[in-house]
Amino acid sequence: MQYFNRAYRRSGTLWEGLYRSCLTQAEGHMLASPRYVESNPVRAAMVMQPADYR
């Protein structure tokens, strides 16, 4: 990791700033979020149905 940080003039871990979270307040949004995540492989044409993606 030190090599990567020096080579690309970075500091910290490779995962730093990659993930974040936020509060979901509306019930409709709480239900839509998992649907969005589950349908990503379908939109990317990786599978035909969400259940086909392992």
All heavy atoms as a GROMACS GRO file, in nm:
protein
  442
    1MET      N    1   0.083  -0.118   0.000
    1MET     CA    2   0.000   0.000   0.000
    1MET      C    3   0.088   0.125   0.000
    1MET      O    4   0.051   0.223  -0.060
    1MET     CB    5  -0.093  -0.002   0.120
    1MET     CG    6  -0.169   0.125   0.134
    1MET     SD    7  -0.344   0.114   0.149
    1MET     CE    8  -0.364   0.015   0.291
    2GLN      N    9   0.200   0.120   0.066
    2GLN     CA   10   0.287   0.238   0.070
    2GLN      C   11   0.334   0.272  -0.071
    2GLN      O   12   0.342   0.389  -0.108
    2GLN     CB   13   0.406   0.213   0.162
    2GLN     CG   14   0.370   0.211   0.308
    2GLN     CD   15   0.490   0.181   0.396
    2GLN    OE1   16   0.599   0.155   0.345
    2GLN    NE2   17   0.470   0.185   0.525
    3TYR      N   18   0.365   0.168  -0.150
    3TYR     CA   19   0.408   0.192  -0.288
    3TYR      C   20   0.299   0.264  -0.366
    3TYR      O   21   0.324   0.362  -0.436
    3TYR     CB   22   0.443   0.060  -0.357
    3TYR     CG   23   0.455   0.075  -0.507
    3TYR    CD1   24   0.569   0.131  -0.563
    3TYR    CD2   25   0.351   0.038  -0.590
    3TYR    CE1   26   0.579   0.148  -0.700
    3TYR    CE2   27   0.360   0.056  -0.726
    3TYR     CZ   28   0.475   0.110  -0.781
    3TYR     OH   29   0.484   0.129  -0.917
    4PHE      N   30   0.176   0.214  -0.355
    4PHE     CA   31   0.064   0.274  -0.428
    4PHE      C   32   0.045   0.420  -0.387
    4PHE      O   33   0.027   0.507  -0.471
    4PHE     CB   34  -0.064   0.193  -0.402
    4PHE     CG   35  -0.181   0.239  -0.485
    4PHE    CD1   36  -0.202   0.188  -0.610
    4PHE    CD2   37  -0.269   0.333  -0.436
    4PHE    CE1   38  -0.310   0.229  -0.688
    4PHE    CE2   39  -0.377   0.376  -0.510
    4PHE     CZ   40  -0.396   0.324  -0.638
    5ASN      N   41   0.047   0.444  -0.256
    5ASN     CA   42   0.028   0.580  -0.207
    5ASN      C   43   0.138   0.673  -0.257
    5ASN      O   44   0.110   0.787  -0.297
    5ASN     CB   45   0.022   0.582  -0.055
    5ASN     CG   46  -0.112   0.534  -0.003
    5ASN    OD1   47  -0.208   0.529  -0.077
    5ASN    ND2   48  -0.117   0.500   0.123
    6ARG      N   49   0.260   0.626  -0.256
    6ARG     CA   50   0.370   0.711  -0.307
    6ARG      C   51   0.358   0.733  -0.458
    6ARG      O   52   0.376   0.844  -0.507
    6ARG     CB   53   0.504   0.645  -0.276
    6ARG     CG   54   0.547   0.665  -0.134
    6ARG     CD   55   0.693   0.624  -0.114
    6ARG     NE   56   0.710   0.583   0.022
    6ARG     CZ   57   0.749   0.463   0.062
    6ARG    NH1   58   0.778   0.371  -0.027
    6ARG    NH2   59   0.760   0.434   0.189
    7ALA      N   60   0.326   0.626  -0.531
    7ALA     CA   61   0.319   0.635  -0.676
    7ALA      C   62   0.208   0.728  -0.723
    7ALA      O   63   0.222   0.799  -0.823
    7ALA     CB   64   0.298   0.496  -0.736
    8TYR      N   65   0.096   0.730  -0.650
    8TYR     CA   66  -0.018   0.810  -0.691
    8TYR      C   67  -0.044   0.930  -0.600
    8TYR      O   68  -0.150   0.990  -0.606
    8TYR     CB   69  -0.143   0.721  -0.700
    8TYR     CG   70  -0.130   0.620  -0.810
    8TYR    CD1   71  -0.087   0.490  -0.784
    8TYR    CD2   72  -0.156   0.654  -0.942
    8TYR    CE1   73  -0.073   0.397  -0.885
    8TYR    CE2   74  -0.142   0.562  -1.044
    8TYR     CZ   75  -0.101   0.434  -1.015
    8TYR     OH   76  -0.087   0.343  -1.115
    9ARG      N   77   0.056   0.960  -0.518
    9ARG     CA   78   0.050   1.076  -0.426
    9ARG      C   79  -0.080   1.077  -0.346
    9ARG      O   80  -0.154   1.174  -0.345
    9ARG     CB   81   0.066   1.206  -0.503
    9ARG     CG   82   0.201   1.218  -0.567
    9ARG     CD   83   0.218   1.347  -0.636
    9ARG     NE   84   0.353   1.354  -0.690
    9ARG     CZ   85   0.402   1.458  -0.749
    9ARG    NH1   86   0.330   1.566  -0.762
    9ARG    NH2   87   0.524   1.456  -0.795
   10ARG      N   88  -0.104   0.963  -0.281
   10ARG     CA   89  -0.221   0.947  -0.197
   10ARG      C   90  -0.178   0.925  -0.054
   10ARG      O   91  -0.062   0.904  -0.026
   10ARG     CB   92  -0.303   0.824  -0.240
   10ARG     CG   93  -0.368   0.837  -0.374
   10ARG     CD   94  -0.444   0.709  -0.407
   10ARG     NE   95  -0.509   0.650  -0.292
   10ARG     CZ   96  -0.638   0.659  -0.264
   10ARG    NH1   97  -0.716   0.723  -0.346
   10ARG    NH2   98  -0.688   0.601  -0.157
   11SER      N   99  -0.274   0.925   0.035
   11SER     CA  100  -0.249   0.888   0.174
   11SER      C  101  -0.370   0.811   0.225
   11SER      O  102  -0.479   0.821   0.170
   11SER     CB  103  -0.226   1.011   0.261
   11SER     OG  104  -0.342   1.090   0.266
   12GLY      N  105  -0.351   0.732   0.327
   12GLY     CA  106  -0.461   0.656   0.385
   12GLY      C  107  -0.480   0.522   0.316
   12GLY      O  108  -0.396   0.476   0.239
   13THR      N  109  -0.593   0.460   0.345
   13THR     CA  110  -0.622   0.328   0.289
   13THR      C  111  -0.681   0.341   0.148
   13THR      O  112  -0.729   0.447   0.108
   13THR     CB  113  -0.722   0.252   0.377
   13THR    OG1  114  -0.846   0.322   0.374
   13THR    CG2  115  -0.673   0.242   0.521
   14LEU      N  116  -0.680   0.231   0.076
   14LEU     CA  117  -0.735   0.231  -0.060
   14LEU      C  118  -0.886   0.247  -0.059
   14LEU      O  119  -0.946   0.294  -0.154
   14LEU     CB  120  -0.699   0.101  -0.132
   14LEU     CG  121  -0.551   0.081  -0.161
   14LEU    CD1  122  -0.528  -0.056  -0.224
   14LEU    CD2  123  -0.497   0.190  -0.249
   15TRP      N  124  -0.950   0.206   0.052
   15TRP     CA  125  -1.095   0.211   0.060
   15TRP      C  126  -1.146   0.344   0.113
   15TRP      O  127  -1.266   0.367   0.117
   15TRP     CB  128  -1.147   0.099   0.151
   15TRP     CG  129  -1.088  -0.033   0.116
   15TRP    CD1  130  -1.004  -0.105   0.192
   15TRP    CD2  131  -1.108  -0.107  -0.005
   15TRP    NE1  132  -0.969  -0.221   0.126
   15TRP    CE2  133  -1.031  -0.224   0.006
   15TRP    CE3  134  -1.182  -0.086  -0.120
   15TRP    CZ2  135  -1.028  -0.320  -0.094
   15TRP    CZ3  136  -1.178  -0.180  -0.219
   15TRP    CH2  137  -1.102  -0.296  -0.207
   16GLU      N  138  -1.058   0.432   0.153
   16GLU     CA  139  -1.099   0.558   0.214
   16GLU      C  140  -1.183   0.641   0.118
   16GLU      O  141  -1.143   0.666   0.005
   16GLU     CB  142  -0.973   0.637   0.253
   16GLU     CG  143  -0.997   0.749   0.349
   16GLU     CD  144  -0.865   0.806   0.397
   16GLU    OE1  145  -0.787   0.732   0.460
   16GLU    OE2  146  -0.840   0.924   0.368
   17GLY      N  147  -1.299   0.681   0.161
   17GLY     CA  148  -1.386   0.763   0.078
   17GLY      C  149  -1.465   0.687  -0.026
   17GLY      O  150  -1.542   0.745  -0.101
   18LEU      N  151  -1.450   0.553  -0.030
   18LEU     CA  152  -1.518   0.475  -0.132
   18LEU      C  153  -1.664   0.448  -0.095
   18LEU      O  154  -1.751   0.449  -0.180
   18LEU     CB  155  -1.445   0.342  -0.152
   18LEU     CG  156  -1.489   0.254  -0.266
   18LEU    CD1  157  -1.471   0.326  -0.399
   18LEU    CD2  158  -1.410   0.126  -0.268
   19TYR      N  159  -1.689   0.426   0.032
   19TYR     CA  160  -1.824   0.394   0.078
   19TYR      C  161  -1.879   0.508   0.162
   19TYR      O  162  -1.806   0.575   0.232
   19TYR     CB  163  -1.822   0.266   0.162
   19TYR     CG  164  -1.772   0.148   0.086
   19TYR    CD1  165  -1.643   0.099   0.106
   19TYR    CD2  166  -1.852   0.085  -0.007
   19TYR    CE1  167  -1.596  -0.010   0.036
   19TYR    CE2  168  -1.806  -0.023  -0.079
   19TYR     CZ  169  -1.678  -0.071  -0.057
   19TYR     OH  170  -1.632  -0.178  -0.126
   20ARG      N  171  -2.007   0.525   0.156
   20ARG     CA  172  -2.071   0.624   0.241
   20ARG      C  173  -2.214   0.577   0.267
   20ARG      O  174  -2.266   0.490   0.198
   20ARG     CB  175  -2.072   0.763   0.179
   20ARG     CG  176  -2.163   0.778   0.059
   20ARG     CD  177  -2.153   0.918  -0.001
   20ARG     NE  178  -2.258   0.934  -0.098
   20ARG     CZ  179  -2.366   1.005  -0.081
   20ARG    NH1  180  -2.382   1.072   0.030
   20ARG    NH2  181  -2.458   1.013  -0.173
   21SER      N  182  -2.275   0.635   0.365
   21SER     CA  183  -2.413   0.599   0.396
   21SER      C  184  -2.492   0.726   0.424
   21SER      O  185  -2.436   0.830   0.454
   21SER     CB  186  -2.418   0.506   0.518
   21SER     OG  187  -2.369   0.573   0.631
   22CYS      N  188  -2.622   0.714   0.413
   22CYS     CA  189  -2.709   0.827   0.444
   22CYS      C  190  -2.841   0.772   0.499
   22CYS      O  191  -2.878   0.658   0.473
   22CYS     CB  192  -2.732   0.914   0.321
   22CYS     SG  193  -2.807   0.828   0.184
   23LEU      N  194  -2.910   0.852   0.574
   23LEU     CA  195  -3.037   0.812   0.631
   23LEU      C  196  -3.147   0.815   0.526
   23LEU      O  197  -3.149   0.902   0.440
   23LEU     CB  198  -3.074   0.906   0.746
   23LEU     CG  199  -2.984   0.901   0.868
   23LEU    CD1  200  -3.027   1.008   0.968
   23LEU    CD2  201  -2.988   0.764   0.932
   24THR      N  202  -3.235   0.719   0.533
   24THR     CA  203  -3.352   0.714   0.446
   24THR      C  204  -3.473   0.746   0.532
   24THR      O  205  -3.501   0.675   0.628
   24THR     CB  206  -3.367   0.576   0.383
   24THR    OG1  207  -3.248   0.545   0.311
   24THR    CG2  208  -3.484   0.572   0.289
   25GLN      N  209  -3.545   0.851   0.498
   25GLN     CA  210  -3.656   0.893   0.582
   25GLN      C  211  -3.792   0.855   0.525
   25GLN      O  212  -3.882   0.817   0.599
   25GLN     CB  213  -3.649   1.043   0.606
   25GLN     CG  214  -3.527   1.080   0.686
   25GLN     CD  215  -3.520   1.228   0.716
   25GLN    OE1  216  -3.614   1.301   0.689
   25GLN    NE2  217  -3.411   1.273   0.771
   26ALA      N  218  -3.809   0.862   0.398
   26ALA     CA  219  -3.940   0.833   0.339
   26ALA      C  220  -3.955   0.682   0.319
   26ALA      O  221  -3.865   0.614   0.272
   26ALA     CB  222  -3.954   0.903   0.205
   27GLU      N  223  -4.072   0.629   0.355
   27GLU     CA  224  -4.095   0.486   0.342
   27GLU      C  225  -4.086   0.439   0.197
   27GLU      O  226  -4.033   0.332   0.168
   27GLU     CB  227  -4.231   0.449   0.399
   27GLU     CG  228  -4.256   0.300   0.402
   27GLU     CD  229  -4.386   0.265   0.467
   27GLU    OE1  230  -4.432   0.339   0.556
   27GLU    OE2  231  -4.444   0.162   0.430
   28GLY      N  232  -4.134   0.520   0.106
   28GLY     CA  233  -4.126   0.484  -0.035
   28GLY      C  234  -3.983   0.470  -0.083
   28GLY      O  235  -3.952   0.383  -0.164
   29HIS      N  236  -3.896   0.554  -0.032
   29HIS     CA  237  -3.755   0.545  -0.070
   29HIS      C  238  -3.690   0.421  -0.011
   29HIS      O  239  -3.603   0.360  -0.072
   29HIS     CB  240  -3.681   0.671  -0.025
   29HIS     CG  241  -3.544   0.682  -0.084
   29HIS    ND1  242  -3.432   0.645  -0.015
   29HIS    CD2  243  -3.502   0.722  -0.206
   29HIS    CE1  244  -3.326   0.662  -0.090
   29HIS    NE2  245  -3.366   0.709  -0.207
   30MET      N  246  -3.733   0.383   0.110
   30MET     CA  247  -3.678   0.263   0.173
   30MET      C  248  -3.712   0.138   0.091
   30MET      O  249  -3.635   0.044   0.086
   30MET     CB  250  -3.731   0.248   0.315
   30MET     CG  251  -3.667   0.342   0.412
   30MET     SD  252  -3.728   0.334   0.582
   30MET     CE  253  -3.789   0.173   0.604
   31LEU      N  254  -3.825   0.137   0.028
   31LEU     CA  255  -3.863   0.024  -0.055
   31LEU      C  256  -3.801   0.030  -0.194
   31LEU      O  257  -3.771  -0.072  -0.255
   31LEU     CB  258  -4.016   0.018  -0.067
   31LEU     CG  259  -4.091  -0.004   0.064
   31LEU    CD1  260  -4.241   0.007   0.040
   31LEU    CD2  261  -4.055  -0.138   0.125
   32ALA      N  262  -3.779   0.150  -0.244
   32ALA     CA  263  -3.723   0.165  -0.378
   32ALA      C  264  -3.573   0.136  -0.382
   32ALA      O  265  -3.521   0.088  -0.483
   32ALA     CB  266  -3.750   0.306  -0.430
   33SER      N  267  -3.503   0.164  -0.273
   33SER     CA  268  -3.357   0.145  -0.270
   33SER      C  269  -3.314   0.001  -0.298
   33SER      O  270  -3.230  -0.022  -0.385
   33SER     CB  271  -3.299   0.193  -0.138
   33SER     OG  272  -3.318   0.331  -0.124
   34PRO      N  273  -3.369  -0.098  -0.228
   34PRO     CA  274  -3.329  -0.236  -0.258
   34PRO      C  275  -3.367  -0.279  -0.400
   34PRO      O  276  -3.294  -0.354  -0.464
   34PRO     CB  277  -3.404  -0.321  -0.155
   34PRO     CG  278  -3.446  -0.227  -0.049
   34PRO     CD  279  -3.456  -0.092  -0.112
   35ARG      N  280  -3.481  -0.231  -0.448
   35ARG     CA  281  -3.520  -0.264  -0.587
   35ARG      C  282  -3.418  -0.211  -0.686
   35ARG      O  283  -3.383  -0.278  -0.783
   35ARG     CB  284  -3.658  -0.208  -0.619
   35ARG     CG  285  -3.769  -0.301  -0.578
   35ARG     CD  286  -3.901  -0.244  -0.619
   35ARG     NE  287  -3.937  -0.158  -0.503
   35ARG     CZ  288  -4.035  -0.074  -0.499
   35ARG    NH1  289  -4.113  -0.058  -0.601
   35ARG    NH2  290  -4.060  -0.005  -0.391
   36TYR      N  291  -3.369  -0.090  -0.662
   36TYR     CA  292  -3.268  -0.031  -0.749
   36TYR      C  293  -3.141  -0.115  -0.748
   36TYR      O  294  -3.086  -0.148  -0.854
   36TYR     CB  295  -3.238   0.112  -0.703
   36TYR     CG  296  -3.121   0.175  -0.773
   36TYR    CD1  297  -3.135   0.228  -0.900
   36TYR    CD2  298  -2.996   0.180  -0.712
   36TYR    CE1  299  -3.028   0.285  -0.966
   36TYR    CE2  300  -2.888   0.235  -0.777
   36TYR     CZ  301  -2.904   0.289  -0.903
   36TYR     OH  302  -2.796   0.343  -0.968
   37VAL      N  303  -3.095  -0.153  -0.630
   37VAL     CA  304  -2.973  -0.231  -0.618
   37VAL      C  305  -2.989  -0.368  -0.685
   37VAL      O  306  -2.901  -0.414  -0.758
   37VAL     CB  307  -2.932  -0.247  -0.470
   37VAL    CG1  308  -2.820  -0.346  -0.453
   37VAL    CG2  309  -2.893  -0.112  -0.412
   38GLU      N  310  -3.102  -0.432  -0.660
   38GLU     CA  311  -3.125  -0.566  -0.715
   38GLU      C  312  -3.140  -0.564  -0.867
   38GLU      O  313  -3.112  -0.663  -0.933
   38GLU     CB  314  -3.250  -0.628  -0.652
   38GLU     CG  315  -3.235  -0.660  -0.507
   38GLU     CD  316  -3.136  -0.773  -0.481
   38GLU    OE1  317  -3.128  -0.865  -0.564
   38GLU    OE2  318  -3.068  -0.767  -0.378
   39SER      N  319  -3.184  -0.453  -0.924
   39SER     CA  320  -3.205  -0.449  -1.069
   39SER      C  321  -3.081  -0.402  -1.146
   39SER      O  322  -3.082  -0.404  -1.269
   39SER     CB  323  -3.324  -0.360  -1.104
   39SER     OG  324  -3.299  -0.227  -1.064
   40ASN      N  325  -2.974  -0.363  -1.079
   40ASN     CA  326  -2.852  -0.320  -1.148
   40ASN      C  327  -2.797  -0.424  -1.244
   40ASN      O  328  -2.763  -0.390  -1.358
   40ASN     CB  329  -2.745  -0.277  -1.049
   40ASN     CG  330  -2.765  -0.135  -1.001
   40ASN    OD1  331  -2.830  -0.055  -1.066
   40ASN    ND2  332  -2.708  -0.104  -0.886
   41PRO      N  333  -2.785  -0.553  -1.206
   41PRO     CA  334  -2.733  -0.653  -1.301
   41PRO      C  335  -2.822  -0.668  -1.425
   41PRO      O  336  -2.773  -0.696  -1.534
   41PRO     CB  337  -2.729  -0.782  -1.221
   41PRO     CG  338  -2.727  -0.740  -1.078
   41PRO     CD  339  -2.802  -0.610  -1.073
   42VAL      N  340  -2.952  -0.647  -1.409
   42VAL     CA  341  -3.044  -0.656  -1.524
   42VAL      C  342  -3.019  -0.538  -1.618
   42VAL      O  343  -3.008  -0.555  -1.739
   42VAL     CB  344  -3.191  -0.659  -1.477
   42VAL    CG1  345  -3.286  -0.660  -1.595
   42VAL    CG2  346  -3.216  -0.780  -1.387
   43ARG      N  347  -3.009  -0.417  -1.562
   43ARG     CA  348  -2.983  -0.299  -1.646
   43ARG      C  349  -2.848  -0.306  -1.715
   43ARG      O  350  -2.830  -0.254  -1.825
   43ARG     CB  351  -2.991  -0.172  -1.561
   43ARG     CG  352  -3.132  -0.127  -1.536
   43ARG     CD  353  -3.135   0.017  -1.486
   43ARG     NE  354  -3.057   0.034  -1.365
   43ARG     CZ  355  -3.101   0.017  -1.241
   43ARG    NH1  356  -3.226  -0.019  -1.223
   43ARG    NH2  357  -3.024   0.035  -1.138
   44ALA      N  358  -2.752  -0.374  -1.652
   44ALA     CA  359  -2.619  -0.388  -1.712
   44ALA      C  360  -2.615  -0.504  -1.812
   44ALA      O  361  -2.509  -0.534  -1.866
   44ALA     CB  362  -2.516  -0.411  -1.603
   45ALA      N  363  -2.728  -0.569  -1.836
   45ALA     CA  364  -2.740  -0.682  -1.930
   45ALA      C  365  -2.649  -0.798  -1.890
   45ALA      O  366  -2.600  -0.871  -1.975
   45ALA     CB  367  -2.712  -0.637  -2.073
   46MET      N  368  -2.629  -0.815  -1.759
   46MET     CA  369  -2.550  -0.928  -1.710
   46MET      C  370  -2.636  -1.052  -1.692
   46MET      O  371  -2.587  -1.164  -1.703
   46MET     CB  372  -2.483  -0.891  -1.577
   46MET     CG  373  -2.384  -0.777  -1.589
   46MET     SD  374  -2.332  -0.712  -1.430
   46MET     CE  375  -2.252  -0.851  -1.356
   47VAL      N  376  -2.765  -1.030  -1.660
   47VAL     CA  377  -2.861  -1.138  -1.641
   47VAL      C  378  -2.997  -1.093  -1.695
   47VAL      O  379  -3.018  -0.974  -1.718
   47VAL     CB  380  -2.875  -1.177  -1.491
   47VAL    CG1  381  -2.746  -1.237  -1.438
   47VAL    CG2  382  -2.917  -1.058  -1.408
   48MET      N  383  -3.086  -1.189  -1.711
   48MET     CA  384  -3.221  -1.156  -1.758
   48MET      C  385  -3.313  -1.116  -1.643
   48MET      O  386  -3.398  -1.029  -1.658
   48MET     CB  387  -3.281  -1.274  -1.833
   48MET     CG  388  -3.207  -1.308  -1.962
   48MET     SD  389  -3.214  -1.176  -2.084
   48MET     CE  390  -3.384  -1.179  -2.127
   49GLN      N  391  -3.299  -1.182  -1.527
   49GLN     CA  392  -3.383  -1.158  -1.410
   49GLN      C  393  -3.293  -1.131  -1.290
   49GLN      O  394  -3.185  -1.190  -1.281
   49GLN     CB  395  -3.470  -1.280  -1.380
   49GLN     CG  396  -3.566  -1.316  -1.490
   49GLN     CD  397  -3.677  -1.211  -1.502
   49GLN    OE1  398  -3.722  -1.156  -1.404
   49GLN    NE2  399  -3.719  -1.185  -1.626
   50PRO      N  400  -3.334  -1.048  -1.195
   50PRO     CA  401  -3.252  -1.023  -1.077
   50PRO      C  402  -3.216  -1.153  -1.002
   50PRO      O  403  -3.106  -1.165  -0.950
   50PRO     CB  404  -3.340  -0.933  -0.990
   50PRO     CG  405  -3.429  -0.865  -1.086
   50PRO     CD  406  -3.455  -0.964  -1.195
   51ALA      N  407  -3.304  -1.249  -0.998
   51ALA     CA  408  -3.278  -1.374  -0.927
   51ALA      C  409  -3.168  -1.456  -0.993
   51ALA      O  410  -3.109  -1.545  -0.929
   51ALA     CB  411  -3.405  -1.456  -0.917
   52ASP      N  412  -3.137  -1.428  -1.120
   52ASP     CA  413  -3.032  -1.502  -1.191
   52ASP      C  414  -2.893  -1.459  -1.148
   52ASP      O  415  -2.796  -1.530  -1.175
   52ASP     CB  416  -3.046  -1.482  -1.342
   52ASP     CG  417  -3.175  -1.539  -1.396
   52ASP    OD1  418  -3.233  -1.627  -1.330
   52ASP    OD2  419  -3.219  -1.494  -1.504
   53TYR      N  420  -2.881  -1.345  -1.084
   53TYR     CA  421  -2.750  -1.295  -1.040
   53TYR      C  422  -2.720  -1.352  -0.903
   53TYR      O  423  -2.795  -1.333  -0.810
   53TYR     CB  424  -2.752  -1.142  -1.036
   53TYR     CG  425  -2.617  -1.081  -1.007
   53TYR    CD1  426  -2.520  -1.079  -1.106
   53TYR    CD2  427  -2.588  -1.025  -0.884
   53TYR    CE1  428  -2.397  -1.022  -1.082
   53TYR    CE2  429  -2.465  -0.968  -0.859
   53TYR     CZ  430  -2.369  -0.967  -0.958
   53TYR     OH  431  -2.247  -0.911  -0.933
   54ARG      N  432  -2.610  -1.424  -0.891
   54ARG     CA  433  -2.584  -1.489  -0.761
   54ARG      C  434  -2.528  -1.396  -0.660
   54ARG      O  435  -2.482  -1.305  -0.646
   54ARG     CB  436  -2.495  -1.610  -0.772
   54ARG     CG  437  -2.362  -1.585  -0.837
   54ARG     CD  438  -2.284  -1.714  -0.844
   54ARG     NE  439  -2.152  -1.683  -0.895
   54ARG     CZ  440  -2.040  -1.698  -0.828
   54ARG    NH1  441  -2.042  -1.748  -0.709
   54ARG    NH2  442  -1.926  -1.665  -0.880
   0.00000   0.00000   0.00000
